Amino acid sequence: MMTADVPNLDERRSLQRQRVRDDSAHILLVLPHTDGDLAHTLYQLEEFLALTDGDDDGTFEGREAADAIGRLAGFVATLDCDEPPTQPVAPDGRYELVPLLFAPLARLDLGRILTGLDELPAAPRSVHAMVADHMDAGALVAAGGRLAALLRLPWDDDVDLLHARLGRPVVATQTERIVLSAEEYAAYNRLSERILGTYYGGDPLERFVYRHAAPPGS
């Protein structure tokens, strides 16, 4: 008889998959589809981070972080456009959900990005002044904090399950409409809840968008 503290076969398999993910040199990110807003924010943060490199007291090294976030921005820009690679649909086959994007990222780049974003609030005033000439430095720092929280979300079975159905390396000539199973829909709701709580900071308007699926063509 199996005791309560001994995982069953499914749990053991899940733990093994997680160990493989944790040992990987890359991580798979799940990101919101924003019609280009996310890519634009990433490019702005790239510029902001580049300005923190080589400041007078030498406490910031923003170039590596800027280059890493630039690589992520370039990949996201190919997916985060008017026509997403895939269109998830609720299990009833009628209602369209907000698309999700999946992006691979080297763990080394992830570490560089997170270090850079975590340091932005303490960037020298001179850097904020340069940014303020054409970007809202305060808004970018806040966006950087939300992005960092999003990038720290776990790569787990939910991510792999939906990536297997919805992940595409490039944008095809036509968006593929994919009806989710009940299991995939539950995973979608869990992942989108994480996105709402991090990148969108619990914004009630975004929650309404994610939780009120739209009929096709609406």
Sequence and secondary structure as in RCSB ss.txt:
>XXXX:A:sequence
MMTADVPNLDERRSLQRQRVRDDSAHILLVLPHTDGDLAHTLYQLEEFLALTDGDDDGTFEGREAADAIGRLAGF
VATLDCDEPPTQPVAPDGRYELVPLLFAPLARLDLGRILTGLDELPAAPRSVHAMVADHMDAGALVAAGGRLAAL
LRLPWDDDVDLLHARLGRPVVATQTERIVLSAEEYAAYNRLSERILGTYYGGDPLERFVYRHAAPPGS
>XXXX:A:secstr
   TTS  HHHHHHHHHHHHHHH SEEEEEEE  TTHHHHHHHHHHHHHHHTTT TTS   HHHHHHHHHHHHHH
HHHHSSSS SEEEE TTSS B   EEEEEEEHHHHHHHHHHHHHGGGS HHHHHHHHTTS HHHHHHHHHHHHHH
HTS   HHHHHHHHHH  SS  SS EEEE  HHHHHHHHHHHHHHHHHTTTT HHHHHHHHS B TT 
